[in-house]
Amino acid sequence: MRAYSALAAVGKRLYDSDGSLQRLPFNLYLKYGPRVRSSEALAMAIVAQYTTIPVPKMLDCLRGDRGVCILMTCLPGTAFGQDQTLYDLSPDQVHDFGDTLRDWFAQLRSIPVPSNAIISSIDGSPCRSYRISHDHDFGPFRSEDDLWDYRFHSVPRRHHPELRVKLDTLRSRPHRLVFSHGDVHPNNFLVKDGRLTGWIDWECAGWFPEYWDYGSALYLRAAYRPWCEIFTNIFPQYRPELEVEDAFWKVANPF
């Protein structure tokens, strides 16, 4: 930790800081703080083991006085959405973008799920999802019904009857648990020359119902039409689930 703290001090003098994430010399990054979780390091290790998805290589993970510390490698490219959007790409680049994401999600969802897995972070600890709560983690849950019951706590009671009617439409649609990133935000994809080069920020990853990443991708992005089209083409089977998610988003406050 003393060595990493010294590197972080040098990094702050050389590069910008981004909250708990600090770029370091030697093409490294350090993520450290009370909200950092060891489950993120485990998630990256599992993705690297089972897929060809480019993720940061986890070099070390330990706990210090102010929380968990993860040392990882840097990937090429810049965060998508900071300097460009899908509107800036050519039709061929947009097509390639969508094909790459389709492959990555297929690989992610093919990762073996433990027989004792429940709805949780990758190590069985509480879930994290910023579209449900920005302040605290929640769960884990033994069943999807338990998850939805929890989500009703964030919704004023006057909306419960209408939401339960919508939710009842999903009761006949069982969902398997799959490995999910959990925070499918444009900035969590890296691009270089219009091509995807990496997938970062795995702190929300875990075992979730199979529609989870589709809802995450479209959260607050209904006006971003090319983005929505790409993910709807990847996950066309989850329109009913998205309608329920959308009904909750309209009346729930994650803050």
C-alpha positions in Angstrom: 0.0 0.0 0.0 2.9 2.4 0.7 4.3 1.7 -2.8 0.9 2.2 -4.4 0.3 5.5 -2.4 3.6 6.8 -3.7 2.7 5.9 -7.2 -0.7 7.6 -6.7 1.0 10.8 -5.5 3.2 10.8 -8.6 0.1 10.1 -10.8 -1.8 13.1 -9.3 1.1 15.3 -10.4 1.2 13.9 -13.9 -2.4 13.2 -14.8 -6.0 14.2 -13.9 -7.8 12.4 -11.1 -11.3 10.9 -11.6 -12.8 10.3 -8.1 -11.5 6.9 -6.9 -9.7 6.2 -10.1 -6.1 7.5 -10.6 -3.9 7.0 -13.6 -0.4 6.0 -12.7 3.0 5.9 -14.5 3.9 2.6 -16.3 0.5 2.5 -18.1 -1.4 1.5 -14.9 -4.5 2.6 -13.0 -5.2 2.5 -9.3 -8.8 2.4 -8.0 -9.0 3.0 -4.3 -11.6 4.2 -1.8 -14.5 3.2 0.5 -16.9 2.5 -2.4 -14.4 0.3 -4.3 -15.2 -3.4 -4.0 -13.0 -6.5 -4.4 -15.9 -8.0 -6.5 -14.9 -5.7 -9.3 -11.4 -7.2 -9.5 -13.0 -10.7 -9.4 -15.4 -9.8 -12.2 -12.5 -8.6 -14.5 -10.6 -11.8 -13.7 -13.5 -14.0 -14.6 -14.2 -12.1 -17.9 -10.5 -12.4 -18.8 -10.6 -16.1 -18.1 -13.7 -17.0 -20.0 -13.9 -14.5 -22.9 -11.8 -12.5 -25.4 -13.5 -9.3 -24.3 -10.7 -6.7 -23.7 -10.8 -5.7 -20.0 -8.2 -4.2 -17.7 -5.9 -6.8 -16.3 -6.1 -7.0 -12.6 -2.6 -7.0 -11.1 -3.4 -6.7 -7.4 -6.3 -6.3 -5.0 -6.0 -5.5 -1.3 -7.7 -3.6 1.5 -6.2 -0.5 3.0 -7.3 2.0 5.7 -9.7 3.8 3.3 -11.1 0.8 1.5 -10.3 -1.6 -1.3 -7.4 -0.9 -3.7 -7.3 -2.4 -7.2 -4.2 -2.1 -9.3 -4.9 -2.7 -13.0 -3.5 -2.1 -16.5 -4.6 0.6 -18.9 -6.4 -0.3 -22.2 -5.9 1.6 -25.4 -8.6 4.2 -26.5 -10.7 6.8 -24.9 -14.1 6.7 -23.2 -16.9 6.6 -25.8 -19.2 9.5 -25.4 -16.7 12.0 -24.1 -15.4 13.2 -27.5 -17.7 11.4 -29.9 -21.0 9.6 -30.2 -22.6 7.2 -32.6 -23.8 10.2 -34.6 -20.1 10.9 -35.4 -19.4 7.4 -36.8 -19.9 6.3 -40.4 -22.6 3.8 -41.1 -20.0 1.0 -41.5 -18.5 2.0 -38.1 -21.9 1.9 -36.4 -22.5 -1.5 -37.9 -19.1 -2.8 -36.7 -19.8 -1.2 -33.3 -23.1 -3.1 -33.0 -21.6 -6.4 -34.2 -18.7 -6.1 -31.7 -21.2 -5.5 -28.8 -23.3 -8.4 -29.9 -20.3 -10.7 -29.7 -19.2 -9.3 -26.3 -22.6 -9.8 -24.8 -22.9 -13.3 -26.2 -19.5 -14.2 -24.6 -20.4 -12.5 -21.3 -23.7 -14.5 -21.1 -21.9 -17.8 -21.9 -19.8 -17.6 -18.7 -20.7 -20.5 -16.5 -23.1 -19.6 -13.7 -22.5 -21.3 -10.3 -25.2 -23.8 -9.3 -25.7 -21.9 -6.0 -25.8 -18.4 -7.7 -28.4 -15.9 -6.6 -29.1 -12.4 -7.7 -26.0 -10.7 -6.4 -22.6 -9.3 -7.2 -20.2 -11.7 -8.7 -19.0 -12.9 -5.3 -22.4 -13.3 -3.7 -22.2 -9.9 -2.0 -25.0 -7.2 -2.3 -26.0 -5.9 -5.7 -24.9 -2.5 -7.0 -27.0 -0.6 -9.6 -27.0 3.2 -10.1 -30.4 3.1 -11.8 -31.9 1.7 -8.6 -29.8 3.4 -5.9 -26.8 5.9 -6.0 -26.4 5.8 -2.2 -26.1 2.1 -1.2 -25.9 -1.5 -2.3 -28.9 -3.8 -1.9 -29.8 -7.5 -1.7 -28.7 -10.1 -2.5 -31.9 -11.8 -3.5 -33.0 -15.5 -3.6 -35.5 -14.9 -6.4 -36.6 -12.3 -9.0 -39.8 -11.8 -7.0 -37.6 -10.7 -4.0 -35.8 -8.2 -6.2 -39.0 -6.6 -7.5 -40.4 -6.5 -4.0 -37.4 -4.5 -2.9 -37.8 -2.1 -5.8 -41.3 -1.3 -4.7 -39.8 0.3 -1.6 -38.4 3.1 -3.7 -41.8 3.8 -5.3 -44.6 5.8 -3.6 -47.5 3.5 -2.6 -50.0 5.3 -4.9 -48.1 3.8 -7.9 -48.1 0.2 -6.6 -51.3 -1.1 -8.1 -50.5 0.1 -11.6 -46.9 -1.3 -11.3 -48.1 -4.6 -10.0 -50.4 -5.0 -13.0 -47.5 -4.4 -15.3 -45.2 -6.7 -13.3 -47.8 -9.5 -13.5 -47.2 -9.7 -17.3 -43.7 -11.0 -16.6 -44.7 -13.7 -14.1 -45.1 -16.2 -17.0 -41.7 -15.3 -18.4 -39.0 -17.1 -16.4 -35.5 -15.6 -16.6 -32.2 -17.3 -16.2 -29.4 -15.7 -14.3 -26.4 -14.6 -16.5 -23.2 -12.7 -15.9 -24.1 -9.1 -16.3 -22.0 -5.9 -16.5 -24.7 -3.9 -14.7 -23.7 -0.4 -15.8 -23.8 -0.4 -19.6 -23.0 3.3 -20.1 -21.3 4.8 -23.2 -18.4 6.0 -21.1 -17.7 2.5 -20.0 -16.7 1.5 -23.5 -13.3 2.5 -24.9 -12.9 3.4 -28.6 -10.0 4.2 -30.9 -10.4 5.3 -34.5 -14.1 4.5 -34.3 -13.6 0.9 -33.1 -14.3 -0.6 -29.7 -11.1 -1.4 -27.8 -12.2 -2.2 -24.3 -14.9 -2.5 -21.6 -14.3 -1.0 -18.2 -15.9 -0.3 -14.8 -17.1 -3.7 -13.6 -18.1 -2.6 -10.1 -21.8 -3.4 -10.8 -21.2 -6.8 -12.4 -23.0 -9.8 -11.0 -25.5 -12.6 -11.5 -28.7 -10.9 -12.7 -31.8 -11.8 -14.7 -31.0 -12.0 -18.4 -32.7 -8.7 -19.3 -30.6 -6.7 -16.8 -28.0 -5.3 -19.1 -30.6 -4.3 -21.7 -32.4 -2.2 -19.1 -29.1 -0.7 -18.0 -28.1 0.2 -21.5 -31.4 2.1 -22.2 -31.8 3.8 -18.8 -32.2 7.6 -19.4 -31.2 7.2 -23.1 -34.5 7.0 -24.9 -33.5 10.0 -27.0 -30.2 8.5 -28.1 -31.8 6.6 -31.0 -28.8 4.9 -32.6 -27.7 3.6 -29.2 -31.2 2.2 -28.4 -31.4 0.6 -31.8 -28.2 -1.2 -31.4 -29.2 -2.7 -28.0 -32.7 -3.5 -29.1 -31.3 -5.4 -32.1 -29.1 -7.3 -29.7 -31.9 -8.0 -27.2 -35.2 -7.9 -29.2 -36.8 -10.4 -26.8 -36.9 -8.1 -23.8 -39.4 -5.5 -24.8 -42.0 -6.5 -22.1 -39.2 -6.4 -19.4 -38.2 -2.9 -20.7 -41.8 -1.7 -20.4 -41.8 -2.7 -16.7 -38.4 -1.1 -16.1 -39.6 2.1 -17.8 -42.7 2.2 -15.6 -40.5 2.0 -12.5 -38.1 4.6 -13.7 -40.9 7.1 -14.2 -41.9 7.1 -10.6 -38.8 5.9 -8.6 -35.9 8.1 -7.4 -32.5 6.4 -7.3 -31.1 9.4 -5.4 
